[in-house]
Amino acid sequence: MKAMRLSKREVRDTEALRAIVEACRTVRLGATDDEGMFIVPVSFGYDWQVDTGGAPRLTLWFHSAEAGRKAAAFMANSEDGTPVAIEMDCEDGLITGDFACAYSCAYRSIMGSGRVFPVAARTEKAHGLARIMEHMAPGAPCAFSDEALSRVAVWRIEVDRFTGKRRG
Protein backbone atom coordinates (compact mmCIF):
# COMPACT_ATOMS: atom_id res chain seq x y z
CA MET A 1 0.00 0.00 0.00
CA LYS A 2 1.30 3.44 -0.92
CA ALA A 3 2.18 5.81 1.89
CA MET A 4 -0.28 8.62 2.51
CA ARG A 5 0.97 11.85 0.91
CA LEU A 6 0.18 13.95 3.98
CA SER A 7 1.20 11.42 6.60
CA LYS A 8 0.63 13.96 9.40
CA ARG A 9 -3.11 13.54 8.73
CA GLU A 10 -3.10 9.75 8.82
CA VAL A 11 -5.07 8.17 11.66
CA ARG A 12 -3.35 5.04 12.94
CA ASP A 13 -4.76 4.65 16.44
CA THR A 14 -7.23 1.74 16.47
CA GLU A 15 -9.76 3.47 18.73
CA ALA A 16 -9.58 6.68 16.70
CA LEU A 17 -10.25 4.68 13.52
CA ARG A 18 -13.23 3.00 15.17
CA ALA A 19 -14.54 6.40 16.29
CA ILE A 20 -14.50 7.59 12.67
CA VAL A 21 -16.42 4.51 11.50
CA GLU A 22 -18.92 5.00 14.34
CA ALA A 23 -19.44 8.68 13.51
CA CYS A 24 -20.13 8.05 9.80
CA ARG A 25 -23.67 7.24 8.70
CA THR A 26 -23.07 6.50 5.01
CA VAL A 27 -20.49 4.40 3.23
CA ARG A 28 -19.97 4.92 -0.49
CA LEU A 29 -19.25 1.75 -2.43
CA GLY A 30 -17.35 1.84 -5.68
CA ALA A 31 -17.68 -1.12 -8.03
CA THR A 32 -17.73 -2.08 -11.69
CA ASP A 33 -20.11 -4.01 -13.87
CA ASP A 34 -20.63 -4.47 -17.61
CA GLU A 35 -21.76 -0.81 -17.86
CA GLY A 36 -18.60 0.51 -16.19
CA MET A 37 -17.75 2.03 -12.82
CA PHE A 38 -20.39 3.21 -10.36
CA ILE A 39 -20.64 4.53 -6.82
CA VAL A 40 -23.57 3.94 -4.52
CA PRO A 41 -24.11 5.38 -1.03
CA VAL A 42 -25.63 3.04 1.57
CA SER A 43 -26.40 3.11 5.27
CA PHE A 44 -24.42 0.50 7.12
CA GLY A 45 -23.64 -1.38 10.28
CA TYR A 46 -20.35 -2.94 11.22
CA ASP A 47 -18.43 -5.48 13.24
CA TRP A 48 -15.08 -4.35 14.62
CA GLN A 49 -12.38 -6.65 15.89
CA VAL A 50 -8.71 -6.23 16.69
CA ASP A 51 -6.48 -9.15 15.68
CA THR A 52 -3.69 -10.60 17.81
CA GLY A 53 -1.20 -8.22 16.17
CA GLY A 54 -3.29 -5.19 17.16
CA ALA A 55 -4.58 -4.49 13.64
CA PRO A 56 -8.27 -3.60 13.25
CA ARG A 57 -10.52 -5.93 11.24
CA LEU A 58 -13.64 -4.32 9.78
CA THR A 59 -16.76 -6.00 8.41
CA LEU A 60 -19.50 -3.80 6.96
CA TRP A 61 -23.17 -4.78 6.58
CA PHE A 62 -25.84 -3.19 4.38
CA HIS A 63 -29.15 -4.16 2.82
CA SER A 64 -30.89 -3.53 -0.46
CA ALA A 65 -33.52 -4.83 -2.82
CA GLU A 66 -32.70 -8.17 -4.41
CA ALA A 67 -32.79 -6.66 -7.93
CA GLY A 68 -31.16 -3.72 -9.66
CA ARG A 69 -27.73 -2.72 -10.85
CA LYS A 70 -26.06 -2.88 -7.43
CA ALA A 71 -27.47 -6.32 -6.60
CA ALA A 72 -26.59 -7.71 -10.03
CA ALA A 73 -23.02 -6.41 -9.80
CA PHE A 74 -22.54 -7.80 -6.31
CA MET A 75 -23.96 -11.20 -7.28
CA ALA A 76 -21.67 -11.49 -10.33
CA ASN A 77 -18.84 -13.03 -8.32
CA SER A 78 -20.73 -14.05 -5.20
CA GLU A 79 -18.63 -17.12 -4.36
CA ASP A 80 -15.27 -15.30 -4.22
CA GLY A 81 -16.74 -11.92 -3.35
CA THR A 82 -17.03 -8.96 -5.67
CA PRO A 83 -14.27 -6.35 -5.28
CA VAL A 84 -15.44 -2.99 -3.95
CA ALA A 85 -13.88 0.26 -2.81
CA ILE A 86 -15.23 1.95 0.31
CA GLU A 87 -15.27 5.59 1.43
CA MET A 88 -16.92 7.20 4.42
CA ASP A 89 -16.43 10.66 5.86
CA CYS A 90 -17.60 13.15 8.45
CA GLU A 91 -17.57 16.85 7.75
CA ASP A 92 -16.33 18.65 10.85
CA GLY A 93 -16.66 22.25 9.73
CA LEU A 94 -15.21 24.96 7.55
CA ILE A 95 -11.64 26.12 7.96
CA THR A 96 -11.47 29.80 7.02
CA GLY A 97 -8.48 31.71 5.75
CA ASP A 98 -7.27 35.15 4.76
CA PHE A 99 -7.78 34.42 1.05
CA ALA A 100 -9.91 32.06 -1.05
CA CYS A 101 -7.34 29.26 -1.48
CA ALA A 102 -6.67 29.19 2.28
CA TYR A 103 -10.19 27.87 2.94
CA SER A 104 -10.68 24.15 3.48
CA CYS A 105 -12.82 21.67 5.38
CA ALA A 106 -12.18 19.85 8.60
CA TYR A 107 -13.00 16.16 8.18
CA ARG A 108 -12.42 12.58 9.24
CA SER A 109 -12.49 9.81 6.67
CA ILE A 110 -11.98 6.12 5.99
CA MET A 111 -10.98 4.75 2.59
CA GLY A 112 -10.27 1.16 1.66
CA SER A 113 -11.20 -1.90 -0.31
CA GLY A 114 -12.62 -5.34 0.22
CA ARG A 115 -15.01 -7.92 -1.13
CA VAL A 116 -18.79 -7.94 -0.91
CA PHE A 117 -20.70 -11.19 -0.36
CA PRO A 118 -24.44 -11.88 -0.44
CA VAL A 119 -25.81 -13.19 2.85
CA ALA A 120 -28.30 -16.05 2.54
CA ALA A 121 -28.53 -17.73 5.96
CA ARG A 122 -31.38 -16.41 8.12
CA THR A 123 -29.23 -16.05 11.25
CA GLU A 124 -26.49 -14.18 9.39
CA LYS A 125 -29.07 -11.90 7.72
CA ALA A 126 -30.58 -11.13 11.13
CA HIS A 127 -27.10 -10.42 12.52
CA GLY A 128 -26.30 -8.03 9.67
CA LEU A 129 -29.61 -6.19 9.99
CA ALA A 130 -29.14 -5.95 13.77
CA ARG A 131 -25.68 -4.41 13.23
CA ILE A 132 -27.21 -1.86 10.84
CA MET A 133 -29.94 -0.99 13.36
CA GLU A 134 -27.46 -0.71 16.23
CA HIS A 135 -25.28 1.66 14.21
CA MET A 136 -28.07 3.77 12.72
CA ALA A 137 -30.54 3.76 15.64
CA PRO A 138 -28.76 2.60 18.82
CA GLY A 139 -31.09 0.98 21.31
CA ALA A 140 -34.06 0.79 18.91
CA PRO A 141 -35.94 -2.53 18.95
CA CYS A 142 -34.87 -4.84 16.15
CA ALA A 143 -36.76 -8.04 15.58
CA PHE A 144 -37.07 -9.38 12.05
CA SER A 145 -39.92 -11.56 10.82
CA ASP A 146 -39.26 -14.47 8.49
CA GLU A 147 -41.18 -12.56 5.81
CA ALA A 148 -38.96 -9.49 6.19
CA LEU A 149 -35.81 -11.62 6.08
CA SER A 150 -36.97 -13.38 2.94
CA ARG A 151 -37.72 -10.08 1.13
CA VAL A 152 -34.49 -8.21 1.77
CA ALA A 153 -31.01 -8.71 0.37
CA VAL A 154 -28.29 -8.41 3.02
CA TRP A 155 -24.66 -7.95 2.08
CA ARG A 156 -21.40 -8.34 4.00
CA ILE A 157 -18.19 -6.54 3.04
CA GLU A 158 -15.00 -8.03 4.35
CA VAL A 159 -12.68 -5.03 4.29
CA ASP A 160 -9.17 -6.13 3.27
CA ARG A 161 -7.46 -2.84 3.97
CA PHE A 162 -8.37 0.67 4.99
CA THR A 163 -6.81 3.91 6.12
CA GLY A 164 -8.05 6.79 8.20
CA LYS A 165 -7.38 10.45 7.66
CA ARG A 166 -8.22 13.56 9.64
CA ARG A 167 -7.95 17.29 9.22
CA GLY A 168 -8.83 19.30 12.31
Long-range contacts (C-beta under 8 A, 24 or more apart in sequence): 1-161, 1-163, 4-163, 4-165, 6-165, 9-165, 9-166, 9-167, 10-163, 10-164, 10-165, 11-108, 11-163, 11-164, 11-165, 11-166, 12-164, 14-50, 14-54, 14-55, 14-56, 16-164, 16-166, 17-56, 17-110, 17-162, 17-164, 18-48, 18-56, 20-88, 20-90, 20-108, 20-109, 20-110, 20-164, 20-166, 21-46, 21-48, 21-58, 21-88, 21-110, 22-135, 23-90, 23-108, 24-88, 24-89, 24-90, 24-110, 25-136, 26-88, 27-60, 27-62, 27-86, 27-87, 27-88, 28-86, 28-87, 28-88, 29-70, 29-84, 29-85, 29-86, 29-116, 29-157, 30-84, 30-85, 30-86, 30-87, 31-70, 31-73, 31-74, 31-82, 31-83, 31-84, 31-85, 31-116, 32-73, 33-69, 33-72, 33-73, 33-76, 35-69, 38-69, 38-70, 38-73, 40-70, 43-132, 43-136, 44-132, 44-135, 45-128, 45-129, 45-130, 45-131, 45-132, 45-133, 45-134, 45-135, 45-136, 46-131, 46-135, 47-131, 57-159, 58-112, 58-159, 58-162, 59-156, 59-157, 59-158, 59-159, 60-86, 60-114, 60-156, 60-157, 60-159, 61-127, 61-128, 61-129, 61-131, 61-132, 61-154, 61-155, 61-156, 61-157, 62-128, 62-132, 62-154, 62-155, 62-157, 63-128, 63-129, 63-132, 63-152, 63-153, 63-154, 63-155, 64-152, 64-153, 64-155, 65-152, 65-153, 66-151, 66-152, 66-153, 71-153, 74-116, 74-118, 74-155, 75-118, 78-117, 78-118, 80-115, 81-114, 81-115, 81-116, 81-117, 81-158, 82-115, 82-116, 82-117, 83-113, 83-114, 83-115, 84-113, 84-114, 84-115, 84-116, 84-157, 85-111, 85-112, 85-113, 86-110, 86-111, 86-112, 86-113, 86-114, 86-157, 86-159, 86-162, 87-111, 92-168, 95-167, 104-167, 105-167, 106-167, 106-168, 107-165, 107-166, 107-167, 108-164, 108-165, 108-166, 109-164, 109-165, 109-166, 110-162, 110-163, 110-164, 111-162, 111-163, 111-165, 112-159, 112-160, 112-161, 112-162, 112-163, 113-159, 113-160, 113-161, 113-162, 114-157, 114-158, 114-159, 114-160, 114-161, 115-157, 115-158, 115-160, 116-155, 116-156, 116-157, 117-155, 117-156, 117-157, 117-158, 118-153, 118-154, 118-155, 119-154, 119-155, 119-156, 122-146, 122-149, 124-154, 124-156, 125-149, 125-152, 125-154, 128-154, 128-155, 128-156, 129-154
